[in-house]
Amino acid sequence: MPTLDIMNNDAFSISSLTQTINNVPFRPGRIGQLGLFRERGMTTLSAMIERVGQTLMLVPTSPRNGVPPTQPRDRRELISVAAPHIALQDAVHADEVQGVRAFGSETEVMTIEGLVRDRLDSMSQHLDMTLEWHRMGALKGRVYDSDGVSVVHDFYTIHGQTAQTVIDMDLANASPASGALRASFNTIIRQIRTELGGVLFTRVHGFCGYAFMEALLAHPQYISTFGGTDAAQLRQQAVSTDPGASIAVNAFGVTLEEYPGDVNGQKFVADDEAIFFPLGVPNLFQTWYAPAPYMETVNTLGLPRYAKQWDDGGRNVLRHLEAQTNPVNFNSRPRTVAFAKLT
């Protein structure tokens, strides 16, 4: 009686599995939903960032028939940022598919495809969350590994810069100075506009922790200025049945939303923290995908996800599964991001 070597079917080739995992619904979190990061593939293992210095100067007067001063040349510099390798393994055991197909049948491949797809879906969820974690790090200027301590990329060091000074918004003050809250938001907008120079942006957006949001909503100046305007919207959001819904408000030209959630006790945004960034700036935040380290993918354009399966080396009791992504998430202007703290 013939038997079927199921996992060597074309449905389980690297091309088919990679296509499958890239078709799994993307669960990126709020950063992915906003579309902040422009995604592209690359054929190399590192992204090359070209930095061009822009020096502005006042041009002195000169005699009409004299020699004018020479225009300064912008310094060009290439910076290499390596793509981190993020991968997970799983396996499909023979006992798990026992009884799935009739003995001798060669027509029950789809059932096993469903089992493999479930495993890929589970791994994809972990990869999605990790991508969101890395993007939040790039947004803040430093990408941390899963331990929250090891630095993957420090974009302040890469650009030879330092982070903006954290703004004290004095939200806990029960008797704030008149106009203090508006002045804090104005400082944030000016800070971002200054760092962008002549580059246009549409507006300023922000993420904050729940304690920061609650303190803002309870602030006397916020209540007197926006209490009536946002009350209906906030009431509607408070009774929303969508578990992913979060509180969002518009205040003094800035949209600020609470960023909920954590992974293994590590919050994406600390409870007392707020970060602000411009929207509408071309190529400010980017994601470049490097190819997987497989013979089949050498010198090919990188894809967001890869998946592959292989045997157990002879016993034939299980097939290994792997899902991976190799993204460089970077911030091309880290000082355009402003920070505030609840004090």
N, C-alpha and C positions, 0 to 999 in steps of 0.2 A: 504494500500500500504506500503510495507516495506521500510525503509530508511536505509542508510548506515552510521555507525559511523566511518567515514573515518579515523580519527586520531588515532583510536585504532587498525588500521590495522598493521600487522607486519612490513610493510614498514616504519612505523613511530616509531618503538621501539627504545630504546636507542642504541642498537647494530647497527641497520640499519642507524640511523642518525649519529652515531659516525663514522661508516665506510664511510658514504657519505662525511662528512666534512674532513676526512683524505684523501679522494680521490680528493678533490678540489685542483687545481693547486697551488703549493706553490709559493708565491711572496715574497721572503725573502730579496731582496736587495742584495747588493754586497757581504756582509759578508757571507750570505747564499750561494751565487753562488760560492764563493771561497772554500766553504766546510771547513772553519776554525774550526768549532765546531763539535766535535764528539757527536752524539746524542744517548742516551740510555734511557730506561725506568727504573723506580725503584718502589718498592712496598711501600716505606715509604714516609713521607711528608717532609723529610729533607735529603739532601745529606751529607754524612760523608766524609770529606776530611782528609786523613791521611798525616801528615807532618813528615818527617824524616829529622832531622838535619844532615848535612854532614860536619864534621869538618876535615880539612886537616892539617897535621902537618909535620914538618921536624923531621925525626927519628934520635936521637943522636946515636953516636957510643957507644958501650958498650964492656966490656971485653969478650973475646971469651967464657970463662967459667962462666961469670957472669949472673945476672938476667936482661933480657932486659926490657925496659919500657912496660907498659900495653897499649894495643891499646884502644883509647877512644871509648866509646859506643855512638852510635847515639841516640838522644832522639826522641822518637816517641810520636806524639800528634794527637788526633782526634778532628776535628773541625766540628760542625754541622752547615749547611747552609740551612735554611728553604726555601721551594719552595713558591714563591709568587703566589697568586690566581688571574688570569686574566680572566675575564668573561664579556660577553655582553648578553643582552636580547632583544628579538623582539617578535612579535606576528603575527599570521595569523587570521584575522577577518572573520566571516561568510560572510559578504558582499563582501569580496574579492574573494570568491569562488562561490558566487551566479551566476548561469548560466553556471558554468564550466561543470557540469554534468547534464544529463537529470534526471528529477525527477523519483525516484525509480530505477535508474540504479546503479549497483554495479561494473561497469567496467571502470570508469573514474579516478582511483586512480593516474595514472601516471601524469595527468595534475596538480594535487595538489602537487604531489611530486616535480614537476618542480618549483612551487611557493616556496615550502619550501627550495629547493636546492638554489634558487636565494637568499633567505634570509641568508642561511648558507654561501653562497659564499661571500656575502657582509660582514658578521661578520668575516669570515675567513681573509679577506683582512686587517681588522683592527688588528686582532690578529697577522698576519704576520708582519705588520709594527711595532707592539709593541715588538715582539720577536727580530726584527732587532735592535730596540732601546736599548733593554736590552743587546743584544750581543755587541753592540758598547760600552755600558757602561762597560761591563765585560772586553772588550779589553783594555779600558783605565784604568781599575782598580776600577771604582766606577759605580754601576748601579743606575740610578736615576729613580724615578717614572715619570708618564706622565707630572707632573708639572715642571720637570727639576730641582727641588730643593730638594724634599724629597729623602733621600738615602735609597735604598732597600738593597744593599749589598756594603760594602766597603772592598775590598779585601786587601788593604794595612793594614787596621786595623786587619782584620782576620789573616793575616800572620805576624803581628807585624813589618811591614815595612813602608817605606816612598816612595813616588813616585820619579822617577829619576828627576834630575834637568833639566829644560827646556833648550834646546840648542838654542843659538842665532846664526842663520845662516847668519846674516848680509846681507840678500838678497837685501835690499834697497840701499846698498852702491854703488854709481856709479863708485867708484874707489877702488875696494876691493884689499886687499893684494894678491900677487901672491900665488896661491894654497890654498886660504882660503876656497873656496867652497868644494874642494876635502877633505880638513882636517876636515870639518864639517861632511861630510858623513862617513869618516873614524872613527870619534869619535862615531857616532851612531853605526856602526858595532862593534867596540871594546866594547862599552858599553853592547850591547846585548850578545856578545860572553863571556864577563866576567861573566855576570849574569847566563848564561847557564852552566858555568863550563865545564865539559867534555861532555856535551850533544851535539850531532851533530845537525846541521840544514842545510837546503838546500840553502836558501838565505834570504835576508831581503826584506820585502814588506812594503809599506806605503800608507796611505790615507792622503789627504790634502784638504784644501779649495781652492776656485778658485783664491783668491788673492795670496796665497802662490804659486800656480802653475804658475800664470802669472809672478810673480817676479822671479821664478826660470828660466823660459824660456827666460826672458829678461836679465838674469845675464851675464855679459861679459865672465866669465869663462865657463859657460855652453854653450854659443853660440860658443866660439872658440873650445871647445872640442867635442860637440855633435850636433852642428847646422846642419851640412850636413848629419849626420847619421840618425837623427830622423825627418828631414824635410818632407820627403815623407810620413812617417807614420802619422805625425801630420796633414798634408794636407788631407790625406784620412779620418782621423777621423773627421776633421772639417766639411766635407760635408756628413757625415754619416746621413742616415735617421732614424737610430735607436734612439728613444728618451732616451733610457737607456745608450747609449754610453757615455763614458767619456774620457778625455785626460789622457794618460798614457805614461810615459817616463822611460827610463833606464838611471841611472846616477851613475857612480862610484860604481857599484856593487849593487845598490839598485833600485828596481822597485817602482816607485811612481805614484799613480793615483789620480786624482781628485775625491772626493766623493761628488756628488751633492745631493741636496734634503734637505727638512726640514719638520717637522710636527708641525702645529700650531705655526709657526714662530721660532721653535727651530731647529737649524741646527744640524745634526748628527756630522759634523766636522765643526768647526768655519772657517770663511774665511781665517784667518791668521794663522791657526793651521796645524800641520802635526804630525802624529803618525806613528811609525815604529815598526814592530814586526817580529819575525822569522817565517819562514815556515818550515814544515817538522819535527817539534818537537812533538813526540807522547804525546797525552793527555794534551797538553798545554792549550787548550781551550775546554771546554766540556759543553754539555747541558744534564741535567737529567730531565726527565718528571715524576712528581708525579701523582698518580691516582686522579681522580675527587672525590669530596665529596659526592658521591651517594652510596646508599646501595648496588647497583649492582656492584660497582667498588672497594669496600673495599678489601684491601690486594691483589689487582691485579696489574700487571705490568703497569706502567703509559704509556699512549699514547700521541702523540703530540697534539691531539685535542679531545674534547668530545662535543657531542650535545645531547640535550634532549628536549622533549616537554611535556606539561601537561595542564590540563583544567583550566578554570577560576573559579572553585569552585562552579559550579551549574548553572549559567546562560546559559552556552554553546553558547556564542556568539563569543568566540575567544579561541585560543590555544596559550599558551606561548611557545616561543622557547628560548633556551639558548645555547651558544657556549662558550667554555672555554679552557684554556691551563694552565698548572701549572709547568712552567719550572724553573730549577735552571741553570743559565748560569754563569759559573765561570772561572776564570783565575788562574791556579795553580802556575804561576810564574809572578806576576804582574810587577816585576822590569825588566823583559825582554822586556818590552815595553818602547820605547824611545819617547821623545816629542821634537818638535822644534817649533819655533815661528818666524813669519815674523816681522822683525824690520828694 
